[in-house]
Amino acid sequence: MKTFVVRSSSWVADHARTPYTLNHEQRHFDVVKLVVERFKHRIRQDTLSVDYYAGHLQHQYLLSYQEMNRMQEQYDGETGNGTNDAAQARWNERITKELQAFGVAQ
């Protein structure tokens, strides 16, 4: 399973491209990756018959999609779209730790 973000939905104005703002935007992708890893973890634990698997996967996908949207909004809200340095640092640490727990970050 691959994680991706639609390029046209992810951008930074040329004048605002600094390491700090690019980190903030990278963390949006990392949030998507984190939710994907949570999704994969949940479905790997399921033991369903073939008859129920497709519906269950679709349901889990929708729950994960909602989780991702809520987390993105929370991230931007708490960090002030990256303008709150302390909150950004907390989110950086949180995201990194959670990704490390899934073995996908150093």
DSSP file (Angstrom, degrees, kcal/mol; ACC not computed):
  #  RESIDUE AA STRUCTURE BP1 BP2  ACC     N-H-->O    O-->H-N    N-H-->O    O-->H-N    TCO  KAPPA ALPHA  PHI   PSI    X-CA   Y-CA   Z-CA
    1    1 A M              0   0    0      0, 0.0     2,-0.3     0, 0.0    39,-0.0   0.000 360.0 360.0 360.0 131.0    0.0    0.0    0.0
    2    2 A K        -     0   0    0      2,-0.0     2,-0.5    34,-0.0     0, 0.0  -0.760 360.0-140.8-106.9 152.2    1.4    3.4   -1.0
    3    3 A T        +     0   0    0     -2,-0.3     2,-0.3     2,-0.0    30,-0.1  -0.921  30.4 160.4-109.6 133.3    0.8    6.8    0.6
    4    4 A F        -     0   0    0     -2,-0.5     2,-0.4    28,-0.1    -2,-0.0  -0.989  28.9-147.6-149.4 160.1    0.5    9.8   -1.6
    5    5 A V        -     0   0    0     -2,-0.3     2,-0.3     5,-0.0     5,-0.1  -0.984  37.3-106.0-124.9 138.1   -0.8   13.4   -1.6
    6    6 A V    >   -     0   0    0     -2,-0.4     3,-1.8     1,-0.2     4,-0.4  -0.494  27.4-139.3 -65.9 122.9   -2.3   15.0   -4.6
    7    7 A R  G >  S+     0   0    0     -2,-0.3     3,-1.7     1,-0.3    -1,-0.2   0.857 100.0  56.9 -55.5 -41.1    0.3   17.5   -5.8
    8    8 A S  G 3  S+     0   0    0      1,-0.3    -1,-0.3     3,-0.0     3,-0.1   0.688 106.2  52.3 -67.5 -15.6   -2.2   20.2   -6.6
    9    9 A S  G <  S+     0   0    0     -3,-1.8     2,-0.5     1,-0.2    -1,-0.3   0.432 105.0  62.4 -95.3  -1.0   -3.4   20.0   -3.1
   10   10 A S    <   +     0   0    0     -3,-1.7     2,-0.3    -4,-0.4    -1,-0.2  -0.943  69.0 130.9-131.0 110.4    0.0   20.5   -1.6
   11   11 A W        -     0   0    0     -2,-0.5     2,-0.4    -3,-0.1    -3,-0.0  -0.988  36.6-154.4-155.4 160.3    1.9   23.7   -2.3
   12   12 A V        -     0   0    0     -2,-0.3     5,-0.1     5,-0.0    -2,-0.0  -0.994  36.8-108.0-137.0 133.5    3.9   26.5   -0.7
   13   13 A A    >   -     0   0    0     -2,-0.4     3,-1.8     1,-0.1     4,-0.4  -0.308  31.1-117.2 -59.7 143.8    4.2   29.9   -2.3
   14   14 A D  G >  S+     0   0    0      1,-0.3     3,-1.3     2,-0.2    -1,-0.1   0.870 114.3  52.8 -51.7 -43.0    7.6   30.6   -3.8
   15   15 A H  G 3  S+     0   0    0      1,-0.2    -1,-0.3     3,-0.0    -2,-0.1   0.663 109.3  50.9 -70.5 -14.3    8.3   33.4   -1.4
   16   16 A A  G <  S+     0   0    0     -3,-1.8     2,-1.6     2,-0.0    -1,-0.2   0.323  73.4 121.4-105.3   7.3    7.5   31.3    1.6
   17   17 A R    <   +     0   0    0     -3,-1.3    -3,-0.0    -4,-0.4    -1,-0.0  -0.550  34.2 140.7 -79.0  90.8    9.7   28.3    0.8
   18   18 A T     >  -     0   0    0     -2,-1.6     4,-2.8     1,-0.1     5,-0.3  -0.832  67.7-105.0-120.4 162.9   11.9   28.1    3.9
   19   19 A P  H  > S+     0   0    0      0, 0.0     4,-1.9     0, 0.0     5,-0.1   0.881 121.7  52.7 -54.9 -36.6   13.1   25.0    5.7
   20   20 A Y  H  > S+     0   0    0      2,-0.2     4,-2.0     1,-0.2     5,-0.1   0.945 112.6  41.2 -66.0 -48.8   10.6   25.7    8.4
   21   21 A T  H  > S+     0   0    0      1,-0.2     4,-2.3    -5,-0.2    -1,-0.2   0.875 113.9  52.8 -70.1 -35.3    7.6   26.1    6.1
   22   22 A L  H  X S+     0   0    0     -4,-2.8     4,-2.7     2,-0.2    -1,-0.2   0.873 107.6  52.5 -66.8 -34.7    8.6   23.1    4.1
   23   23 A N  H  X S+     0   0    0     -4,-1.9     4,-2.2    -5,-0.3    -2,-0.2   0.926 107.5  52.0 -62.6 -44.1    8.9   21.0    7.3
   24   24 A H  H  X S+     0   0    0     -4,-2.0     4,-0.9     1,-0.2    -2,-0.2   0.930 113.0  44.3 -57.9 -45.3    5.3   22.1    8.2
   25   25 A E  H >X S+     0   0    0     -4,-2.3     4,-1.3     1,-0.2     3,-0.6   0.886 109.6  55.5 -68.4 -38.3    4.1   20.9    4.8
   26   26 A Q  H 3X S+     0   0    0     -4,-2.7     4,-2.3     1,-0.2    -1,-0.2   0.883 102.0  58.4 -59.3 -37.3    6.1   17.7    5.0
   27   27 A R  H 3X S+     0   0    0     -4,-2.2     4,-2.1     1,-0.2    -1,-0.2   0.786  97.1  60.6 -66.9 -26.3    4.4   17.0    8.3
   28   28 A H  H <X S+     0   0    0     -4,-0.9     4,-1.7    -3,-0.6    -1,-0.2   0.939 107.9  44.6 -62.0 -44.7    1.0   17.1    6.5
   29   29 A F  H  X S+     0   0    0     -4,-1.3     4,-2.6     1,-0.2    -2,-0.2   0.916 110.3  55.2 -62.8 -41.9    2.3   14.2    4.3
   30   30 A D  H  X S+     0   0    0     -4,-2.3     4,-2.7     1,-0.2    -1,-0.2   0.854 103.7  54.8 -61.3 -35.0    3.6   12.5    7.4
   31   31 A V  H  X S+     0   0    0     -4,-2.1     4,-2.4     2,-0.2    -1,-0.2   0.922 108.3  49.0 -62.8 -43.3    0.1   12.7    9.0
   32   32 A V  H  X S+     0   0    0     -4,-1.7     4,-2.3     1,-0.2    -2,-0.2   0.941 112.1  48.6 -60.0 -46.8   -1.3   11.0    5.9
   33   33 A K  H  X S+     0   0    0     -4,-2.6     4,-2.5     1,-0.2    -2,-0.2   0.898 109.7  52.7 -60.8 -41.3    1.4    8.3    6.2
   34   34 A L  H  X S+     0   0    0     -4,-2.7     4,-2.2     1,-0.2    -1,-0.2   0.921 109.7  47.3 -61.3 -45.1    0.7    7.9    9.9
   35   35 A V  H  X S+     0   0    0     -4,-2.4     4,-2.5     2,-0.2    -1,-0.2   0.882 110.6  53.1 -66.0 -37.2   -3.0    7.3    9.3
   36   36 A V  H  X S+     0   0    0     -4,-2.3     4,-2.8     2,-0.2    -2,-0.2   0.923 108.9  49.5 -61.8 -43.6   -2.2    4.8    6.5
   37   37 A E  H  X S+     0   0    0     -4,-2.5     4,-2.3     2,-0.2    -2,-0.2   0.892 110.8  49.5 -64.3 -38.7    0.0    2.9    8.9
   38   38 A R  H  X S+     0   0    0     -4,-2.2     4,-2.4     2,-0.2    -1,-0.2   0.917 111.2  50.4 -63.5 -42.8   -2.8    2.9   11.5
   39   39 A F  H  X S+     0   0    0     -4,-2.5     4,-2.5     2,-0.2     5,-0.2   0.941 111.2  47.6 -59.2 -49.7   -5.2    1.6    8.9
   40   40 A K  H  X S+     0   0    0     -4,-2.8     4,-2.0     1,-0.2    -1,-0.2   0.896 110.6  52.6 -60.8 -40.2   -2.8   -1.2    7.8
   41   41 A H  H  X S+     0   0    0     -4,-2.3     4,-0.9    -5,-0.2    -1,-0.2   0.921 110.6  47.6 -61.8 -44.2   -2.3   -2.1   11.4
   42   42 A R  H >< S+     0   0    0     -4,-2.4     3,-0.6     1,-0.2     4,-0.5   0.928 113.5  45.6 -64.3 -45.3   -6.0   -2.4   12.0
   43   43 A I  H >< S+     0   0    0     -4,-2.5     3,-0.7     1,-0.2    -1,-0.2   0.802 105.6  60.5 -74.5 -25.5   -6.8   -4.5    9.0
   44   44 A R  H 3< S+     0   0    0     -4,-2.0    -1,-0.2    -5,-0.2    -2,-0.2   0.799 102.8  53.5 -67.2 -26.3   -3.9   -6.8    9.5
   45   45 A Q  T << S+     0   0    0     -4,-0.9    -1,-0.2    -3,-0.6     2,-0.2   0.627  90.2  99.0 -82.5 -13.0   -5.4   -7.8   12.8
   46   46 A D    <   -     0   0    0     -3,-0.7     2,-0.5    -4,-0.5    -3,-0.0  -0.514  51.6-167.6 -79.4 140.3   -8.8   -8.7   11.3
   47   47 A T        +     0   0    0     -2,-0.2     2,-0.3     2,-0.0    -3,-0.1  -0.835  28.9 155.1-125.3  92.3   -9.7  -12.2   10.5
   48   48 A L        -     0   0    0     -2,-0.5     2,-0.1     1,-0.1     5,-0.0  -0.810  43.8-107.2-118.4 155.8  -12.8  -12.0    8.3
   49   49 A S    >>  -     0   0    0     -2,-0.3     4,-1.4     1,-0.1     3,-1.1  -0.367  37.2-106.6 -74.1 162.5  -14.3  -14.3    5.7
   50   50 A V  H 3> S+     0   0    0      1,-0.3     4,-0.7     2,-0.2     3,-0.2   0.843 118.1  63.4 -57.8 -34.7  -14.1  -13.4    2.1
   51   51 A D  H 34 S+     0   0    0      1,-0.2     4,-0.3     2,-0.1    -1,-0.3   0.810 114.6  29.4 -62.3 -31.2  -17.8  -12.5    2.1
   52   52 A Y  H <> S+     0   0    0     -3,-1.1     4,-2.2     2,-0.1    -1,-0.2   0.541  97.7  86.8-106.7  -9.9  -17.3   -9.6    4.7
   53   53 A Y  H  X S+     0   0    0     -4,-1.4     4,-3.0     1,-0.2     5,-0.2   0.912  87.1  49.5 -64.3 -46.4  -13.8   -8.5    3.9
   54   54 A A  H  X S+     0   0    0     -4,-0.7     4,-2.3     1,-0.2    -1,-0.2   0.926 114.3  45.3 -61.3 -45.7  -14.5   -6.0    1.1
   55   55 A G  H  > S+     0   0    0     -4,-0.3     4,-2.2     1,-0.2    -1,-0.2   0.894 113.9  49.8 -64.3 -39.6  -17.2   -4.2    3.1
   56   56 A H  H  X S+     0   0    0     -4,-2.2     4,-2.8     2,-0.2    -2,-0.2   0.919 110.2  50.0 -65.7 -43.5  -15.0   -4.2    6.2
   57   57 A L  H  X S+     0   0    0     -4,-3.0     4,-2.6     1,-0.2    -2,-0.2   0.918 110.6  50.1 -60.4 -43.4  -12.1   -2.7    4.3
   58   58 A Q  H  X S+     0   0    0     -4,-2.3     4,-2.3    -5,-0.2    -1,-0.2   0.914 111.5  48.4 -62.3 -42.3  -14.3    0.0    2.8
   59   59 A H  H  X S+     0   0    0     -4,-2.2     4,-2.3     2,-0.2    -2,-0.2   0.930 112.4  47.8 -63.7 -45.7  -15.6    0.8    6.3
   60   60 A Q  H  X S+     0   0    0     -4,-2.8     4,-2.4     1,-0.2    -2,-0.2   0.879 110.3  53.6 -63.3 -37.6  -12.1    1.0    7.8
   61   61 A Y  H  X S+     0   0    0     -4,-2.6     4,-2.7    -5,-0.2    -1,-0.2   0.938 108.9  48.1 -61.5 -47.1  -10.9    3.1    4.9
   62   62 A L  H  X S+     0   0    0     -4,-2.3     4,-2.2     1,-0.2    -2,-0.2   0.900 111.4  50.2 -62.6 -40.6  -13.7    5.6    5.5
   63   63 A L  H  X S+     0   0    0     -4,-2.3     4,-2.3     1,-0.2    -1,-0.2   0.910 112.3  47.9 -62.3 -41.2  -12.9    5.7    9.2
   64   64 A S  H  X S+     0   0    0     -4,-2.4     4,-2.8     2,-0.2    -2,-0.2   0.884 109.0  53.3 -67.4 -38.5   -9.3    6.3    8.4
   65   65 A Y  H  X S+     0   0    0     -4,-2.7     4,-2.2     2,-0.2    -1,-0.2   0.918 110.9  46.6 -62.1 -43.4  -10.2    9.1    5.9
   66   66 A Q  H  X S+     0   0    0     -4,-2.2     4,-2.5     2,-0.2    -2,-0.2   0.910 111.8  51.5 -64.4 -41.9  -12.2   10.8    8.5
   67   67 A E  H  X S+     0   0    0     -4,-2.3     4,-2.7     1,-0.2    -2,-0.2   0.916 109.1  51.0 -59.9 -44.0   -9.4   10.4   11.0
   68   68 A M  H  X S+     0   0    0     -4,-2.8     4,-2.5     1,-0.2    -2,-0.2   0.920 110.6  48.0 -62.0 -44.7   -6.9   11.9    8.6
   69   69 A N  H  X S+     0   0    0     -4,-2.2     4,-2.2     2,-0.2    -1,-0.2   0.919 113.2  47.6 -63.2 -43.4   -9.1   14.9    7.9
   70   70 A R  H  X S+     0   0    0     -4,-2.5     4,-2.6     1,-0.2    -2,-0.2   0.920 113.0  48.8 -62.6 -43.0   -9.6   15.5   11.6
   71   71 A M  H  X S+     0   0    0     -4,-2.7     4,-2.8     2,-0.2    -2,-0.2   0.889 110.0  51.1 -66.9 -38.9   -5.9   15.2   12.3
   72   72 A Q  H  X S+     0   0    0     -4,-2.5     4,-2.5     2,-0.2     5,-0.2   0.922 112.6  46.5 -62.7 -43.8   -4.9   17.6    9.5
   73   73 A E  H  X S+     0   0    0     -4,-2.2     4,-2.6     2,-0.2    -2,-0.2   0.908 113.5  48.4 -65.4 -41.6   -7.4   20.2   10.9
   74   74 A Q  H  X S+     0   0    0     -4,-2.6     4,-3.1     2,-0.2     5,-0.3   0.924 111.1  51.6 -63.0 -44.1   -6.1   19.7   14.4
   75   75 A Y  H  X S+     0   0    0     -4,-2.8     4,-2.2     1,-0.2     7,-0.3   0.950 114.6  40.8 -58.4 -52.9   -2.5   19.9   13.2
   76   76 A D  H  X>S+     0   0    0     -4,-2.5     5,-2.5     1,-0.2     4,-0.8   0.886 116.3  51.6 -65.1 -37.7   -3.1   23.2   11.3
   77   77 A G  H  <5S+     0   0    0     -4,-2.6     3,-0.5    -5,-0.2    -2,-0.2   0.943 114.0  41.2 -64.1 -48.0   -5.3   24.6   14.1
   78   78 A E  H  <5S+     0   0    0     -4,-3.1    -1,-0.2     1,-0.2    -2,-0.2   0.846 120.4  42.9 -71.3 -33.3   -2.8   23.9   16.9
   79   79 A T  H  X>S-     0   0    0     -4,-2.2     5,-2.8    -5,-0.3     4,-0.7   0.494 106.0-123.5 -90.2  -1.9    0.2   25.0   15.0
   80   80 A G  T ><5S-     0   0    0     -4,-0.8     3,-1.1    -3,-0.5    -3,-0.2   0.925  75.9 -53.0  59.6  43.3   -1.5   28.1   13.5
   81   81 A N  T 34<S-     0   0    0     -5,-2.5    -1,-0.2     1,-0.3    -5,-0.1   0.837 112.4 -46.2  55.9  34.7   -0.7   26.7   10.1
   82   82 A G  T 345S+     0   0    0     -7,-0.3    -1,-0.3    -6,-0.3    -2,-0.2   0.459 118.3 108.0  93.4   1.8    2.9   26.5   11.2
   83   83 A T  T <<5 +     0   0    0     -3,-1.1     2,-0.9    -4,-0.7    -3,-0.2   0.639  60.1  78.0 -88.4 -13.2    3.2   29.9   12.8
   84   84 A N     >< -     0   0    0     -5,-2.8     4,-2.7     1,-0.2     5,-0.2  -0.819  64.0-168.9 -97.8 100.0    3.2   28.6   16.4
   85   85 A D  H  > S+     0   0    0     -2,-0.9     4,-2.3     1,-0.2    -1,-0.2   0.878  83.0  49.2 -58.7 -43.2    6.8   27.4   16.9
   86   86 A A  H  > S+     0   0    0      2,-0.2     4,-2.0     1,-0.2    -1,-0.2   0.926 113.9  45.3 -65.7 -44.4    6.2   25.6   20.2
   87   87 A A  H  > S+     0   0    0      1,-0.2     4,-2.5     2,-0.2    -1,-0.2   0.890 111.6  53.4 -66.0 -38.4    3.2   23.8   18.9
   88   88 A Q  H  X S+     0   0    0     -4,-2.7     4,-2.8     1,-0.2    -2,-0.2   0.917 107.9  50.5 -62.1 -42.1    5.0   22.9   15.7
   89   89 A A  H  X S+     0   0    0     -4,-2.3     4,-2.2     2,-0.2    -1,-0.2   0.902 110.1  50.1 -62.6 -40.9    7.8   21.4   17.7
   90   90 A R  H  X S+     0   0    0     -4,-2.0     4,-2.7     2,-0.2    -2,-0.2   0.925 112.8  46.2 -63.1 -44.2    5.4   19.3   19.7
   91   91 A W  H  X S+     0   0    0     -4,-2.5     4,-3.0     2,-0.2     5,-0.3   0.904 109.3  54.9 -66.0 -40.6    3.7   18.0   16.5
   92   92 A N  H  X S+     0   0    0     -4,-2.8     4,-2.3     1,-0.2    -1,-0.2   0.943 112.8  43.3 -55.2 -47.5    7.1   17.3   14.9
   93   93 A E  H  X S+     0   0    0     -4,-2.2     4,-2.7     2,-0.2     5,-0.2   0.923 114.4  49.5 -65.5 -45.3    8.0   15.1   17.9
   94   94 A R  H  X S+     0   0    0     -4,-2.7     4,-2.4     2,-0.2     5,-0.2   0.939 113.7  44.9 -59.8 -49.2    4.6   13.5   18.1
   95   95 A I  H  X S+     0   0    0     -4,-3.0     4,-2.6     1,-0.2     5,-0.2   0.928 114.0  49.3 -63.7 -45.4    4.5   12.6   14.4
   96   96 A T  H  X S+     0   0    0     -4,-2.3     4,-2.6    -5,-0.3    -1,-0.2   0.929 111.8  48.6 -60.7 -45.9    8.1   11.3   14.4
   97   97 A K  H  X S+     0   0    0     -4,-2.7     4,-2.0     1,-0.2    -1,-0.2   0.916 112.7  47.6 -61.5 -43.4    7.5    9.1   17.5
   98   98 A E  H  X S+     0   0    0     -4,-2.4     4,-1.0    -5,-0.2    -1,-0.2   0.902 112.8  48.0 -67.4 -39.5    4.4    7.6   16.1
   99   99 A L  H ><>S+     0   0    0     -4,-2.6     5,-2.4     1,-0.2     3,-0.5   0.897 110.0  53.2 -66.5 -38.4    6.0    6.9   12.7
  100  100 A Q  H ><5S+     0   0    0     -4,-2.6     3,-1.4     1,-0.2    -2,-0.2   0.880 101.8  59.3 -62.0 -37.3    9.0    5.4   14.5
  101  101 A A  H 3<5S+     0   0    0     -4,-2.0    -1,-0.2     1,-0.3    -2,-0.2   0.808 107.9  46.0 -62.1 -28.5    6.6    3.1   16.4
  102  102 A F  T <<5S-     0   0    0     -4,-1.0    -1,-0.3    -3,-0.5    -2,-0.2   0.439 118.3-115.8 -91.0  -1.1    5.5    1.8   13.0
  103  103 A G  T < 5S+     0   0    0     -3,-1.4    -3,-0.2    -4,-0.3    -2,-0.1   0.766  87.2 108.8  76.4  25.6    9.0    1.4   11.8
  104  104 A V      < +     0   0    0     -5,-2.4     2,-0.3     1,-0.0    -4,-0.2   0.323  68.3  52.3-117.7   7.8    8.7    4.0    9.0
  105  105 A A              0   0    0     -6,-0.4    -2,-0.1    -9,-0.1    -1,-0.0  -0.979 360.0 360.0-140.0 154.0   10.8    6.9   10.4
  106  106 A Q              0   0    0     -2,-0.3    -1,-0.0    -3,-0.0   -10,-0.0   0.436 360.0 360.0 -93.3 360.0   14.3    7.2   11.8
